[in-house]
Amino acid sequence: MTAPTDIIAAPSVFETVESEVRSYCRAWPVVFERASGSRLHDEDGRPFLDFFAGAGSLNYGHNNPVLKRALLDYLADDGITHGLDMSTTAKRDFLETFRATVLEPRGLPYKVMFPGPTGTNAVEAALKLARKVTGRETVVSFTNAFHGMSLGSLAVTGNAAKRAGAGVPLSHTIQMPYDHYLDGRTPDFLLFDRLLGDPGSGLDHPAAVIVETVQGEGGVNVARVAWLRRLAELCRRRDMLLIVDDIQMGCGRTGDFFSFEEAGIVPDIVTLSKSISGYGLPMALCLFRPELDVWQPGEHNGTFRGNNPAFVTATAALRAYWSDSALRDRTLGRAGRVENALLDLCGDDGRTALRARGRGLVWGLEFADGERAGAVCRRAFELGLLLETSGPNGEVVKLLPPLTATDDELDEGLGILARSVRHTAGLRAVGGRAA
């Protein structure tokens, strides 16, 4: 009798045609077909609760009906889809709404620049503008920072693996310790301030400092309010521009529209992207004080900086969610719900000392190593929950649920996380299996 022949699946088109650079599809090996609210469905109809939210670009969930209706109506009326930086009705509506619902209520006089469609475009514009305004080259960033994958953004990014992909030296930057990096043993900014004041330090006078109030990719590292205030004061005193990268933590992720509002600081330059369009459509903003607007026409541009469908959904999102404080209050109120669930997990896990940290609806659960964190995310995927790891060694499980997720969905996701943590509690040091 002939032995059965093993059936080997043919390689998919993703494997044969798409580049090896693809990443998220390796962690979630299914083909997704549709999505609504807090859930995606694969082509076999299996649902997945989404605590990834497009890396924070879907704060209002998938195919939000309010935003979708505005977009469909605009397209049905043959609205402009591509407009470079021409004046359009969609752009005018966005600018007027952004000014009325975001800038004016907060007393922020920022000019708005559309630098290109992605977060790294906004960071590149911010770095270029800071250097143009000050006439200086050096920009200070922080340990474990992440600001994007283009060359300027990589230069102010801390992760060694990402920096290694640049292929050229990443220069004109210097890294300083982020909050808690030295475990509180050294007063905040002692080294930085001393270097700035010492003509023998070798540190060129920086043009700017760029910072995330919460380092998402870096491991959900949360800067204290006092630390951020001291940084803003140091920048003023030492004549450096303060850039806040709010690409992932802005648009309500930490509660307030801007993540720096809690600290009561006013950055010189702010970068926004990800959820500013509200619908997952590419869109980015670079905001800056009016006196910094020294650009010459066309001096920084890009073909897709006028994404009018994104203006439409962004306007709808601002009107629906930022005309009052309901979403902010709801997000801040649910932060405690998530924190308590994670603290319970930390107390229950006897094998490894876990640590939880976060703000609003961005939270991280830190494990001793990346192997355990990766195993938790894999088990969560098997149970129908999308999570990703972050941190320099992938040791942090990051939670980014949609801000519009229901209480039941939030509890469901936290329950799956708890089951995944318990399932991997006996993970062997070698082999990556649960005992």
LOBA-617020 format. One record per residue (C-alpha): residue in three letters; x, y, z. Coordinates in nm, 4 decimals, always signed. Layout:
N
<node "ALA",<X,Y,Z>>
...
# end
This chain:
435
<node "MET",<+0.0000,+0.0000,+0.0000>>
<node "THR",<+0.1390,+0.3377,-0.0977>>
<node "ALA",<+0.1971,+0.5844,+0.1870>>
<node "PRO",<-0.0132,+0.9001,+0.1653>>
<node "THR",<+0.1623,+1.1902,+0.0024>>
<node "ASP",<+0.2042,+1.5012,+0.2141>>
<node "ILE",<+0.0094,+1.7908,+0.0674>>
<node "ILE",<+0.2209,+2.1035,+0.0463>>
<node "ALA",<+0.0322,+2.4262,+0.0010>>
<node "ALA",<+0.1398,+2.6324,-0.2960>>
<node "PRO",<+0.3030,+2.9649,-0.2087>>
<node "SER",<+0.0587,+3.2525,-0.2031>>
<node "VAL",<+0.0867,+3.5571,-0.4228>>
<node "PHE",<+0.1986,+3.7472,-0.1132>>
<node "GLU",<+0.5007,+3.5175,-0.0881>>
<node "THR",<+0.5836,+3.5045,-0.4581>>
<node "VAL",<+0.5243,+3.8671,-0.5553>>
<node "GLU",<+0.5346,+4.0857,-0.2445>>
<node "SER",<+0.8680,+4.1909,-0.0934>>
<node "GLU",<+1.0218,+4.0176,+0.2078>>
<node "VAL",<+0.9915,+4.3502,+0.3908>>
<node "ARG",<+0.6298,+4.2705,+0.4816>>
<node "SER",<+0.5870,+4.2234,+0.8560>>
<node "TYR",<+0.2402,+4.2337,+1.0147>>
<node "CYS",<+0.1103,+3.9628,+0.7839>>
<node "ARG",<+0.3693,+3.7267,+0.9304>>
<node "ALA",<+0.2297,+3.7741,+1.2806>>
<node "TRP",<-0.1317,+3.7399,+1.1619>>
<node "PRO",<-0.1245,+3.4734,+0.8857>>
<node "VAL",<-0.4774,+3.5149,+0.7540>>
<node "VAL",<-0.6241,+3.7153,+0.4669>>
<node "PHE",<-0.8501,+3.9878,+0.6020>>
<node "GLU",<-1.1536,+4.0819,+0.3960>>
<node "ARG",<-1.3767,+4.3282,+0.5805>>
<node "ALA",<-1.3938,+4.5280,+0.8995>>
<node "SER",<-1.6432,+4.7242,+1.1044>>
<node "GLY",<-1.6059,+4.9017,+1.4364>>
<node "SER",<-1.3646,+4.7092,+1.6584>>
<node "ARG",<-1.3554,+4.3907,+1.4509>>
<node "LEU",<-1.1956,+4.2564,+1.1355>>
<node "HIS",<-1.3047,+3.9413,+0.9540>>
<node "ASP",<-1.0843,+3.7154,+0.7462>>
<node "GLU",<-1.1952,+3.5736,+0.4123>>
<node "ASP",<-1.3317,+3.2639,+0.5890>>
<node "GLY",<-1.5560,+3.4846,+0.8034>>
<node "ARG",<-1.3642,+3.4455,+1.1292>>
<node "PRO",<-1.3873,+3.7609,+1.3451>>
<node "PHE",<-1.0916,+3.9224,+1.5231>>
<node "LEU",<-1.1220,+4.1862,+1.7918>>
<node "ASP",<-0.8792,+4.4631,+1.7026>>
<node "PHE",<-0.6608,+4.6016,+1.9831>>
<node "PHE",<-0.4096,+4.7231,+1.7248>>
<node "ALA",<-0.6291,+4.9760,+1.5424>>
<node "GLY",<-0.4030,+5.0225,+1.2438>>
<node "ALA",<-0.1089,+5.1101,+1.4733>>
<node "GLY",<-0.3268,+5.3882,+1.6122>>
<node "SER",<-0.4633,+5.5156,+1.2806>>
<node "LEU",<-0.8171,+5.3949,+1.3546>>
<node "ASN",<-0.9026,+5.5648,+1.6822>>
<node "TYR",<-1.2687,+5.5768,+1.5752>>
<node "GLY",<-1.2792,+5.2145,+1.4577>>
<node "HIS",<-1.3039,+5.0529,+1.1167>>
<node "ASN",<-1.5483,+5.2013,+0.8663>>
<node "ASN",<-1.6970,+5.4364,+1.1212>>
<node "PRO",<-2.0492,+5.4980,+0.9848>>
<node "VAL",<-2.0438,+5.8748,+1.0387>>
<node "LEU",<-1.7153,+5.9132,+0.8537>>
<node "LYS",<-1.8108,+5.6620,+0.5855>>
<node "ARG",<-2.1330,+5.8488,+0.5066>>
<node "ALA",<-1.9449,+6.1764,+0.4641>>
<node "LEU",<-1.6898,+6.0107,+0.2356>>
<node "LEU",<-1.9472,+5.8317,+0.0208>>
<node "ASP",<-2.1518,+6.1492,-0.0231>>
<node "TYR",<-1.8392,+6.3423,-0.1244>>
<node "LEU",<-1.7359,+6.0806,-0.3804>>
<node "ALA",<-2.0910,+6.0501,-0.5149>>
<node "ASP",<-2.0862,+6.4250,-0.5844>>
<node "ASP",<-1.7597,+6.3933,-0.7825>>
<node "GLY",<-1.5619,+6.5781,-0.5157>>
<node "ILE",<-1.1955,+6.6474,-0.5818>>
<node "THR",<-0.9862,+6.3444,-0.4821>>
<node "HIS",<-0.6377,+6.4642,-0.5742>>
<node "GLY",<-0.5527,+6.8283,-0.5405>>
<node "LEU",<-0.1824,+6.8750,-0.4592>>
<node "ASP",<-0.1968,+7.1932,-0.2481>>
<node "MET",<-0.4663,+7.3636,-0.4528>>
<node "SER",<-0.7492,+7.5279,-0.2616>>
<node "THR",<-1.0543,+7.3017,-0.2450>>
<node "THR",<-1.3828,+7.3047,-0.0586>>
<node "ALA",<-1.2767,+6.9894,+0.1304>>
<node "LYS",<-0.9545,+7.1520,+0.2508>>
<node "ARG",<-1.1373,+7.4714,+0.3481>>
<node "ASP",<-1.3934,+7.2759,+0.5515>>
<node "PHE",<-1.1175,+7.0887,+0.7302>>
<node "LEU",<-0.9126,+7.3984,+0.8116>>
<node "GLU",<-1.2154,+7.5891,+0.9389>>
<node "THR",<-1.3298,+7.2943,+1.1501>>
<node "PHE",<-0.9811,+7.2214,+1.2849>>
<node "ARG",<-0.9403,+7.5846,+1.3848>>
<node "ALA",<-1.2848,+7.6000,+1.5500>>
<node "THR",<-1.2840,+7.2649,+1.7325>>
<node "VAL",<-0.9151,+7.2108,+1.8129>>
<node "LEU",<-0.6975,+7.5218,+1.7901>>
<node "GLU",<-0.9161,+7.8054,+1.9172>>
<node "PRO",<-1.0603,+7.6263,+2.2242>>
<node "ARG",<-0.7028,+7.5509,+2.3357>>
<node "GLY",<-0.5654,+7.8955,+2.2583>>
<node "LEU",<-0.3206,+7.7514,+2.0041>>
<node "PRO",<-0.2265,+7.9910,+1.7225>>
<node "TYR",<-0.0602,+7.7273,+1.5039>>
<node "LYS",<-0.0252,+7.7500,+1.1279>>
<node "VAL",<-0.1164,+7.4236,+0.9542>>
<node "MET",<+0.1097,+7.2602,+0.6968>>
<node "PHE",<+0.0224,+6.9550,+0.4867>>
<node "PRO",<+0.3681,+6.8007,+0.4372>>
<node "GLY",<+0.2758,+6.4702,+0.2728>>
<node "PRO",<+0.0559,+6.1747,+0.3594>>
<node "THR",<+0.2451,+5.9965,+0.6387>>
<node "GLY",<+0.3836,+6.0602,+0.9844>>
<node "THR",<+0.7436,+6.0520,+0.8758>>
<node "ASN",<+0.6652,+6.3268,+0.6211>>
<node "ALA",<+0.5477,+6.5458,+0.9077>>
<node "VAL",<+0.8619,+6.4717,+1.1102>>
<node "GLU",<+1.0880,+6.5487,+0.8142>>
<node "ALA",<+0.9100,+6.8821,+0.7683>>
<node "ALA",<+0.9457,+6.9628,+1.1377>>
<node "LEU",<+1.3181,+6.8865,+1.1399>>
<node "LYS",<+1.3792,+7.0822,+0.8221>>
<node "LEU",<+1.1817,+7.3812,+0.9501>>
<node "ALA",<+1.3619,+7.3858,+1.2872>>
<node "ARG",<+1.6993,+7.3885,+1.1128>>
<node "LYS",<+1.5873,+7.6542,+0.8646>>
<node "VAL",<+1.4536,+7.8839,+1.1370>>
<node "THR",<+1.7521,+7.8545,+1.3715>>
<node "GLY",<+2.0335,+7.8085,+1.1233>>
<node "ARG",<+2.1602,+7.5170,+1.3339>>
<node "GLU",<+2.1949,+7.1481,+1.2478>>
<node "THR",<+2.1816,+6.9388,+1.5657>>
<node "VAL",<+1.8511,+6.7943,+1.6859>>
<node "VAL",<+1.8188,+6.6216,+2.0228>>
<node "SER",<+1.6019,+6.3117,+2.0591>>
<node "PHE",<+1.5640,+6.0511,+2.3321>>
<node "THR",<+1.6481,+5.6916,+2.4064>>
<node "ASN",<+1.3918,+5.4436,+2.2675>>
<node "ALA",<+1.2319,+5.7138,+2.0515>>
<node "PHE",<+1.0598,+5.6273,+1.7247>>
<node "HIS",<+0.9843,+5.8997,+1.4712>>
<node "GLY",<+0.9625,+5.7248,+1.1342>>
<node "MET",<+1.1560,+5.5324,+0.8713>>
<node "SER",<+1.2848,+5.7994,+0.6310>>
<node "LEU",<+1.6410,+5.9197,+0.6841>>
<node "GLY",<+1.5765,+6.2311,+0.8918>>
<node "SER",<+1.3233,+6.0517,+1.1081>>
<node "LEU",<+1.5544,+5.7524,+1.1517>>
<node "ALA",<+1.8308,+5.9839,+1.2687>>
<node "VAL",<+1.6167,+6.0814,+1.5690>>
<node "THR",<+1.4964,+5.7224,+1.6258>>
<node "GLY",<+1.6637,+5.5100,+1.8922>>
<node "ASN",<+1.5977,+5.1521,+1.7792>>
<node "ALA",<+1.9218,+4.9991,+1.6482>>
<node "ALA",<+1.7525,+4.7525,+1.4117>>
<node "LYS",<+1.5504,+5.0247,+1.2434>>
<node "ARG",<+1.8497,+5.2582,+1.2230>>
<node "ALA",<+2.0541,+4.9824,+1.0605>>
<node "GLY",<+1.8210,+4.9845,+0.7598>>
<node "ALA",<+1.9259,+5.3380,+0.6635>>
<node "GLY",<+2.2370,+5.2292,+0.4736>>
<node "VAL",<+2.4104,+5.5614,+0.5371>>
<node "PRO",<+2.5363,+5.7435,+0.8476>>
<node "LEU",<+2.2606,+5.9110,+1.0481>>
<node "SER",<+2.4101,+6.2389,+1.1595>>
<node "HIS",<+2.3378,+6.5807,+1.3146>>
<node "THR",<+2.1500,+6.4306,+1.6079>>
<node "ILE",<+2.2254,+6.3420,+1.9671>>
<node "GLN",<+2.0304,+6.1184,+2.2054>>
<node "MET",<+1.9520,+6.1975,+2.5684>>
<node "PRO",<+1.7917,+5.9773,+2.8393>>
<node "TYR",<+1.4116,+5.9633,+2.8320>>
<node "ASP",<+1.2138,+5.9875,+3.1546>>
<node "HIS",<+1.2810,+5.6897,+3.3902>>
<node "TYR",<+1.5732,+5.5730,+3.1718>>
<node "LEU",<+1.8130,+5.6152,+3.4654>>
<node "ASP",<+1.5549,+5.4884,+3.7202>>
<node "GLY",<+1.5391,+5.8220,+3.8997>>
<node "ARG",<+1.9011,+5.8081,+4.0151>>
<node "THR",<+1.9926,+6.1302,+3.8341>>
<node "PRO",<+1.8016,+6.4607,+3.8435>>
<node "ASP",<+1.6080,+6.5304,+3.5258>>
<node "PHE",<+1.8203,+6.6819,+3.2452>>
<node "LEU",<+2.1298,+6.7208,+3.4655>>
<node "LEU",<+2.3629,+6.5930,+3.1915>>
<node "PHE",<+2.1782,+6.7694,+2.9098>>
<node "ASP",<+2.1769,+7.1086,+3.0812>>
<node "ARG",<+2.5413,+7.0773,+3.1823>>
<node "LEU",<+2.6492,+6.9912,+2.8273>>
<node "LEU",<+2.4565,+7.2890,+2.6922>>
<node "GLY",<+2.6254,+7.5242,+2.9355>>
<node "ASP",<+2.9789,+7.3940,+2.8919>>
<node "PRO",<+3.1731,+7.5379,+2.5945>>
<node "GLY",<+3.4058,+7.2393,+2.6228>>
<node "SER",<+3.1356,+6.9734,+2.6001>>
<node "GLY",<+3.1553,+6.9365,+2.2219>>
<node "LEU",<+2.7782,+6.9637,+2.1898>>
<node "ASP",<+2.6800,+7.2064,+1.9163>>
<node "HIS",<+2.3898,+7.4308,+2.0149>>
<node "PRO",<+2.0836,+7.2295,+1.9066>>
<node "ALA",<+1.8170,+7.3644,+1.6764>>
<node "ALA",<+1.5448,+7.1638,+1.8470>>
<node "VAL",<+1.4439,+6.8808,+2.0754>>
<node "ILE",<+1.1916,+6.6222,+1.9511>>
<node "VAL",<+0.9969,+6.4109,+2.1989>>
<node "GLU",<+0.7014,+6.1736,+2.2329>>
<node "THR",<+0.4981,+6.2188,+2.5508>>
<node "VAL",<+0.4360,+5.8426,+2.5396>>
<node "GLN",<+0.6812,+5.6283,+2.3454>>
<node "GLY",<+0.4549,+5.3742,+2.1758>>
<node "GLU",<+0.7025,+5.1831,+1.9615>>
<node "GLY",<+0.9663,+5.2245,+2.2326>>
<node "GLY",<+0.7637,+5.0200,+2.4819>>
<node "VAL",<+0.4777,+5.2431,+2.6015>>
<node "ASN",<+0.7132,+5.4567,+2.8089>>
<node "VAL",<+0.5115,+5.7348,+2.9709>>
<node "ALA",<+0.6797,+6.0665,+3.0481>>
<node "ARG",<+0.5753,+6.2336,+3.3720>>
<node "VAL",<+0.4040,+6.5709,+3.3578>>
<node "ALA",<+0.6852,+6.7208,+3.5655>>
<node "TRP",<+0.9481,+6.5835,+3.3251>>
<node "LEU",<+0.7711,+6.7320,+3.0232>>
<node "ARG",<+0.7378,+7.0678,+3.1940>>
<node "ARG",<+1.1074,+7.0726,+3.2804>>
<node "LEU",<+1.1925,+6.9853,+2.9216>>
<node "ALA",<+0.9786,+7.2725,+2.7908>>
<node "GLU",<+1.1437,+7.5099,+3.0382>>
<node "LEU",<+1.4909,+7.3902,+2.9374>>
<node "CYS",<+1.4111,+7.4474,+2.5693>>
<node "ARG",<+1.2955,+7.8030,+2.6430>>
<node "ARG",<+1.5941,+7.8818,+2.8606>>
<node "ARG",<+1.8494,+7.7363,+2.6189>>
<node "ASP",<+1.6871,+7.8731,+2.2996>>
<node "MET",<+1.5875,+7.5400,+2.1427>>
<node "LEU",<+1.2632,+7.4687,+1.9616>>
<node "LEU",<+1.0424,+7.2021,+2.1201>>
<node "ILE",<+0.8878,+6.9522,+1.8769>>
<node "VAL",<+0.6238,+6.7115,+2.0087>>
<node "ASP",<+0.5676,+6.4059,+1.7916>>
<node "ASP",<+0.1971,+6.3344,+1.8487>>
<node "ILE",<+0.1558,+6.1059,+1.5495>>
<node "GLN",<+0.0375,+5.8017,+1.7462>>
<node "MET",<-0.0615,+5.9590,+2.0771>>
<node "GLY",<-0.2570,+6.2540,+1.9391>>
<node "CYS",<-0.6206,+6.2660,+1.8240>>
<node "GLY",<-0.7474,+6.1548,+2.1642>>
<node "ARG",<-0.5401,+5.8431,+2.2301>>
<node "THR",<-0.4383,+5.9660,+2.5769>>
<node "GLY",<-0.7700,+6.1429,+2.6443>>
<node "ASP",<-0.7139,+6.5027,+2.5372>>
<node "PHE",<-0.6885,+6.5744,+2.1649>>
<node "PHE",<-0.3169,+6.6465,+2.2052>>
<node "SER",<-0.1183,+6.4269,+2.4416>>
<node "PHE",<+0.0786,+6.7251,+2.5748>>
<node "GLU",<-0.2283,+6.9095,+2.7048>>
<node "GLU",<-0.2148,+6.7357,+3.0420>>
<node "ALA",<+0.1301,+6.8861,+3.1030>>
<node "GLY",<+0.0100,+7.2358,+3.0179>>
<node "ILE",<+0.2932,+7.2952,+2.7712>>
<node "VAL",<+0.2753,+7.4561,+2.4271>>
<node "PRO",<+0.5291,+7.3075,+2.1834>>
<node "ASP",<+0.6778,+7.5179,+1.9085>>
<node "ILE",<+0.6073,+7.2480,+1.6500>>
<node "VAL",<+0.3658,+6.9503,+1.6594>>
<node "THR",<+0.3405,+6.6582,+1.4195>>
<node "LEU",<+0.0120,+6.4706,+1.3643>>
<node "SER",<-0.0832,+6.1817,+1.1388>>
<node "LYS",<-0.2368,+5.8329,+1.1844>>
<node "SER",<-0.5862,+5.9114,+1.3216>>
<node "ILE",<-0.6109,+6.2708,+1.2011>>
<node "SER",<-0.8067,+6.1494,+0.8952>>
<node "GLY",<-1.0158,+5.9304,+1.1243>>
<node "TYR",<-1.0701,+5.6677,+0.8569>>
<node "GLY",<-0.7259,+5.5220,+0.7968>>
<node "LEU",<-0.6717,+5.7445,+0.4927>>
<node "PRO",<-0.3182,+5.8860,+0.4599>>
<node "MET",<-0.2933,+6.2368,+0.6019>>
<node "ALA",<-0.0393,+6.4275,+0.8089>>
<node "LEU",<-0.0061,+6.7740,+0.9605>>
<node "CYS",<+0.2865,+6.9806,+1.0788>>
<node "LEU",<+0.1701,+7.2575,+1.3135>>
<node "PHE",<+0.3918,+7.5471,+1.4212>>
<node "ARG",<+0.3883,+7.8927,+1.5727>>
<node "PRO",<+0.3156,+8.1617,+1.3082>>
<node "GLU",<+0.6545,+8.3292,+1.3467>>
<node "LEU",<+0.8205,+8.0031,+1.2419>>
<node "ASP",<+0.6421,+8.0032,+0.9056>>
<node "VAL",<+0.9487,+8.0981,+0.7023>>
<node "TRP",<+0.8873,+7.8580,+0.4144>>
<node "GLN",<+0.9180,+7.9798,+0.0580>>
<node "PRO",<+0.6358,+7.8599,-0.1725>>
<node "GLY",<+0.6998,+7.4988,-0.2738>>
<node "GLU",<+1.0130,+7.4727,-0.0589>>
<node "HIS",<+0.8748,+7.1569,+0.1009>>
<node "ASN",<+0.6111,+6.9725,-0.0981>>
<node "GLY",<+0.4796,+6.6355,-0.2099>>
<node "THR",<+0.2396,+6.5039,-0.4727>>
<node "PHE",<-0.0099,+6.3569,-0.2256>>
<node "ARG",<-0.0222,+6.6304,+0.0370>>
<node "GLY",<-0.3707,+6.7258,-0.0854>>
<node "ASN",<-0.5625,+6.4065,-0.0030>>
<node "ASN",<-0.9119,+6.5515,-0.0204>>
<node "PRO",<-1.1016,+6.2350,+0.0824>>
<node "ALA",<-0.8912,+6.2406,+0.3998>>
<node "PHE",<-0.9887,+6.6044,+0.4581>>
<node "VAL",<-1.3539,+6.4997,+0.4334>>
<node "THR",<-1.3312,+6.2183,+0.6890>>
<node "ALA",<-1.1078,+6.4275,+0.9161>>
<node "THR",<-1.3672,+6.7043,+0.9203>>
<node "ALA",<-1.6444,+6.4568,+0.9980>>
<node "ALA",<-1.4380,+6.3071,+1.2821>>
<node "LEU",<-1.3694,+6.6474,+1.4381>>
<node "ARG",<-1.7365,+6.7454,+1.4247>>
<node "ALA",<-1.8570,+6.4110,+1.5600>>
<node "TYR",<-1.6022,+6.3585,+1.8382>>
<node "TRP",<-1.4356,+6.6890,+1.9283>>
<node "SER",<-1.7196,+6.9400,+1.9406>>
<node "ASP",<-1.7611,+6.8478,+2.3074>>
<node "SER",<-1.5691,+6.6574,+2.5767>>
<node "ALA",<-1.7675,+6.3319,+2.5643>>
<node "LEU",<-1.4993,+6.1196,+2.3940>>
<node "ARG",<-1.2221,+6.2661,+2.6076>>
<node "ASP",<-1.4121,+6.1981,+2.9292>>
<node "ARG",<-1.5020,+5.8469,+2.8186>>
<node "THR",<-1.1406,+5.7654,+2.7290>>
<node "LEU",<-1.0046,+5.8973,+3.0574>>
<node "GLY",<-1.2732,+5.7124,+3.2508>>
<node "ARG",<-1.1903,+5.3810,+3.0829>>
<node "ALA",<-0.8188,+5.4173,+3.1466>>
<node "GLY",<-0.8743,+5.3054,+3.5036>>
<node "ARG",<-1.0693,+5.0024,+3.3824>>
<node "VAL",<-0.7754,+4.8887,+3.1683>>
<node "GLU",<-0.5176,+4.9703,+3.4341>>
<node "ASN",<-0.6997,+4.7672,+3.7001>>
<node "ALA",<-0.7269,+4.4670,+3.4685>>
<node "LEU",<-0.3561,+4.4809,+3.3875>>
<node "LEU",<-0.2569,+4.5247,+3.7513>>
<node "ASP",<-0.4628,+4.2173,+3.8355>>
<node "LEU",<-0.2680,+4.0277,+3.5701>>
<node "CYS",<+0.0602,+4.1487,+3.7146>>
<node "GLY",<-0.0412,+4.0250,+4.0577>>
<node "ASP",<-0.1571,+3.6847,+3.9295>>
<node "ASP",<+0.1495,+3.5993,+3.7209>>
<node "GLY",<+0.3757,+3.4197,+3.9637>>
<node "ARG",<+0.6530,+3.3193,+3.7238>>
<node "THR",<+0.7627,+3.6601,+3.6052>>
<node "ALA",<+0.7312,+4.0076,+3.7504>>
<node "LEU",<+0.5084,+4.1919,+3.5019>>
<node "ARG",<+0.4751,+4.5656,+3.4811>>
<node "ALA",<+0.1867,+4.7668,+3.3395>>
<node "ARG",<+0.1977,+5.1289,+3.2271>>
<node "GLY",<+0.0025,+5.3628,+3.0051>>
<node "ARG",<-0.2314,+5.6594,+2.9675>>
<node "GLY",<-0.5803,+5.6906,+2.8290>>
<node "LEU",<-0.6275,+5.3964,+2.5945>>
<node "VAL",<-0.2652,+5.3144,+2.5192>>
<node "TRP",<-0.1220,+5.0544,+2.7566>>
<node "GLY",<+0.1746,+4.8236,+2.7732>>
<node "LEU",<+0.2325,+4.5003,+2.9636>>
<node "GLU",<+0.6046,+4.4425,+3.0049>>
<node "PHE",<+0.7490,+4.0915,+3.0335>>
<node "ALA",<+1.0986,+3.9787,+3.1205>>
<node "ASP",<+1.1788,+3.9049,+2.7565>>
<node "GLY",<+1.0452,+3.9274,+2.4049>>
<node "GLU",<+0.9892,+3.5521,+2.3806>>
<node "ARG",<+0.7112,+3.5601,+2.6386>>
<node "ALA",<+0.5536,+3.8773,+2.4998>>
<node "GLY",<+0.5567,+3.7315,+2.1493>>
<node "ALA",<+0.3985,+3.4100,+2.2745>>
<node "VAL",<+0.1210,+3.6088,+2.4434>>
<node "CYS",<+0.0439,+3.7892,+2.1168>>
<node "ARG",<+0.0446,+3.4623,+1.9210>>
<node "ARG",<-0.1930,+3.2989,+2.1683>>
<node "ALA",<-0.4179,+3.6065,+2.1628>>
<node "PHE",<-0.4344,+3.5822,+1.7840>>
<node "GLU",<-0.5395,+3.2167,+1.8114>>
<node "LEU",<-0.8170,+3.3300,+2.0459>>
<node "GLY",<-0.9306,+3.6065,+1.8091>>
<node "LEU",<-0.7518,+3.9194,+1.9374>>
<node "LEU",<-0.4983,+4.1331,+1.7489>>
<node "LEU",<-0.2119,+4.2666,+1.9620>>
<node "GLU",<+0.1443,+4.3692,+1.8803>>
<node "THR",<+0.4682,+4.3867,+2.0736>>
<node "SER",<+0.6863,+4.6929,+2.1199>>
<node "GLY",<+0.9993,+4.7899,+2.3103>>
<node "PRO",<+1.3669,+4.7510,+2.2155>>
<node "ASN",<+1.3499,+4.3717,+2.2538>>
<node "GLY",<+0.9808,+4.3227,+2.1757>>
<node "GLU",<+0.9207,+4.2637,+2.5446>>
<node "VAL",<+0.6068,+4.4783,+2.5788>>
<node "VAL",<+0.2571,+4.3757,+2.4695>>
<node "LYS",<+0.0898,+4.6970,+2.3492>>
<node "LEU",<-0.2843,+4.7635,+2.3687>>
<node "LEU",<-0.4369,+5.0178,+2.1284>>
<node "PRO",<-0.8123,+4.9495,+2.1229>>
<node "PRO",<-1.0337,+5.1863,+1.9243>>
<node "LEU",<-1.1528,+5.4767,+2.1382>>
<node "THR",<-1.5033,+5.3855,+2.0241>>
<node "ALA",<-1.4878,+5.0237,+2.1440>>
<node "THR",<-1.7807,+4.9280,+2.3663>>
<node "ASP",<-1.7349,+4.8323,+2.7313>>
<node "ASP",<-1.8197,+4.4730,+2.6402>>
<node "GLU",<-1.5535,+4.4716,+2.3671>>
<node "LEU",<-1.2994,+4.6203,+2.6047>>
<node "ASP",<-1.3736,+4.3533,+2.8642>>
<node "GLU",<-1.3650,+4.0817,+2.5990>>
<node "GLY",<-1.0218,+4.1881,+2.4807>>
<node "LEU",<-0.8841,+4.2151,+2.8327>>
<node "GLY",<-1.0227,+3.8696,+2.9058>>
<node "ILE",<-0.8488,+3.7189,+2.6034>>
<node "LEU",<-0.5257,+3.8908,+2.7063>>
<node "ALA",<-0.5560,+3.7407,+3.0548>>
<node "ARG",<-0.6107,+3.3919,+2.9105>>
<node "SER",<-0.3090,+3.4377,+2.6831>>
<node "VAL",<-0.0888,+3.5456,+2.9722>>
<node "ARG",<-0.1981,+3.2471,+3.1799>>
<node "HIS",<-0.1500,+3.0082,+2.8880>>
<node "THR",<+0.2119,+3.1186,+2.8433>>
<node "ALA",<+0.2995,+3.1257,+3.2143>>
<node "GLY",<+0.4981,+2.8010,+3.1816>>
<node "LEU",<+0.6891,+2.9040,+2.8716>>
<node "ARG",<+1.0221,+2.7236,+2.8637>>
<node "ALA",<+1.3349,+2.9290,+2.8206>>
<node "VAL",<+1.4267,+2.7162,+2.5162>>
<node "GLY",<+1.1871,+2.6127,+2.2460>>
<node "GLY",<+0.9159,+2.8721,+2.2983>>
<node "ARG",<+0.6436,+2.6306,+2.4120>>
<node "ALA",<+0.4181,+2.6341,+2.7135>>
<node "ALA",<+0.4971,+2.3573,+2.9597>>
# end
